[in-house]
Amino acid sequence: MMKKHNFLLVILLSILLVSCGDSQKEKLTYFTFNTSGFDKQFKPSESINLEISNAQNKTIDSIIFYANDEKVASAKAGQKIPFAFKGKKLGYHNLKALIYFEGDNVETTARVEVVSDIEPKLLTYKIINTYPHDTASFTEGFEFYRDTLFEGTGQYNNSKLIKLDAKTGKSYKTLNLDGKYFGEGITIINNKIYQLTYKEQTGFIYNADTWKLEKTFTYDRNFEGWGMTNDGKSIYQSDGTEKIWTMDPETQKMKSFINVYTNTSKIKSINELEWINGKIYGNIWQKDAIAVINPITGGVEAVLDLSGLRKQITNTDEVLNGIAYNPKTKTIFVTGKYWDKTFEIKVSE
């Protein structure tokens, strides 16, 4: 008899659970964002109204609107709340409304995308000089420091930090990473060399004079290490997406990020980075192009097409990756993974 009661209890609980699940599912259909005024994309100068459609004519007590989990405003039934994109990040914004009604509550969501309001200019270049580049170097980082070129290379069991002669391509000094690390971007700030790794969530800090390892740090976000640069105060780091993070060089903590966007779409796979005259120049993975990025907004202000360089190298299977600005000559040195040449160029509109 006990077994029969237990069996009936299980059936009753199952029925109750199913009915509760259906009730919750039904509630989700009561309210939606009124998206009739939503465009596919918005510019930073535009705005929208946050408003709830009440298809079932439920009695709404109050509504709380959120954007990216931050409270925007409270509202009454039928009230429109203006939401401006000025000062907001480029990229997707997740909207949420928490609706209180008839002694209950439910959430509904929507998403809008903000793109840049700047149409990128097309830059041109002139080759000033062509220099040899080591075809064994899978270039990940490229940067001048004290008039000397530094390079970080990748691949497991072959990742290096190299100090080299920019004109001959010969190495002055080389440091090999442990074979378990895939080296990525480098940058030099406060007389310290910072070096990322690809998937190992690990970075290294060396003394720029002695190359002594001063610290090994773990990323404070779960992402991949790609490119690095700095503006003399902060480090900027790419992670293979459209994001560029700002890092505190003292703590290695991420302070914020920007999303890289043109006036039509996001630019994914931002790779090697270089700070040049207040802008971030970023290689676009698998493209023979460099995006000139506003470090505050993430908007792409210009694009440099370097596809013509491919005609002058022997290893055309590998991609452009490596940007080093020489402030002394005001020229840019660019190369690629396993390329046999480094090009010194001047850029103009």
Buried (B, 14 or more C-beta within 10 A) or exposed (E): EEEEEEEEEEEEEEEEEEEEEEEEEEBEEBBBBBBEEBEEBBBBEBEBBBBBEBEEEBEBBBBBBBBEEEEBBEBEBEBEBEBEBEEBBBBEBEBBBBBEBEEEBBEBEBEBBBBBBBEBEEBEBEEEEBBBBBBEBBBBBBBBBEEBBBBBBBBBEBBBBBBBEBEEBEBEEEBBBEEEBBBBBBBBBEEBBBBBBBEBBBBBBBEBEEBEEEEEBEBBEEBBBBBBBBBEEBBBBBBBBBBBBBBEBEEBEBEEBBBBBBBEEBBEBBBBBBBBEEBBBBBBBEBBBBBBBBBEBBBBBBBBBBEEBBEEBEEEEBBBBBBBBBEEBEBBBBBBBBBBBBBBBEBEE
